[in-house]
Amino acid sequence: MKGGIGKSSATVMAATALSTAPFNKKVLVLDLDRQGSLIQLRELDAEDTEDFNYDIVQCSVDDFFYSVEELDKTYDYVFLDVAGKIDNNLPVEQQEITPILLNTDILVIPFVAGNFGAGATLKYLEYIINVQELKKKKQQRLSVVGFVNMHFKQRKEDRSFADFLETIAAETGLRFMQNKLGFYTAYRGANTIDSLYKDSPDTNQERNFKMWIKELSKLLENVV
């Protein structure tokens, strides 16, 4: 539910990497967030090239529902960039993002040290558990995984953050990716053209991203 935790950035970094070698997946990104940040990024990148490995499409919720079956047949992965906000006064069935999650296979949630509220996070995860129960009634499954984003290894907040995540895991059963995504300059400047994956990484940030994207790729392969 917090802004500035890298939902859109992580989406575009994953989509760009997985649509290129060595993964070579057929990828589509649907920008369902009213801010349209990924569409804006693609428009900026289009000033330099028209040769993209995947499409980013601004999409309404209604358009998504209309085309979801065809999308499932056409693409290996469809990334949905959605707002994280929920309304605490509404039941799970009336939440804006519930219908989207009911048509989703895996939900990946970034966590950032220093930009969280325990109460809000637990409330959000309680909502997600309720969505999972709705999917079970349809004999379907929503896999949920968290990962640490914008990680600073030596920062005090990140060390204490580990205790918070242990509490989250214990109280909700949420599993976390083993690899944390570090806070590097290259990530802040990520675009929709160039993959950050390097087969033979030379820097810490390249090695970090390679481990993270390979773990994410395995997760997706096991779910989809």
Buried (B, 14 or more C-beta within 10 A) or exposed (E): BBEEBBBBBBBBBBBBBBBBEEBEBEBBBBBBBEEBBBBBBBEEBEEEEEEBBBBBBBBEEEEBEEBBEEBEEEBBBBBBBBBBEBEEEEEBEEBBBBBBBBBBBBBBBBBBBEBBEEEBBBBBBEBBBBBBEBBEEEEEEBBBBBBBBBBBEEEEEBEEBEEBBEEBEEEBEBEBBEBBBBBBEBBEEBBBBEBBBEEEBEEEBBBBBBBBBBBBBEBBEEEB
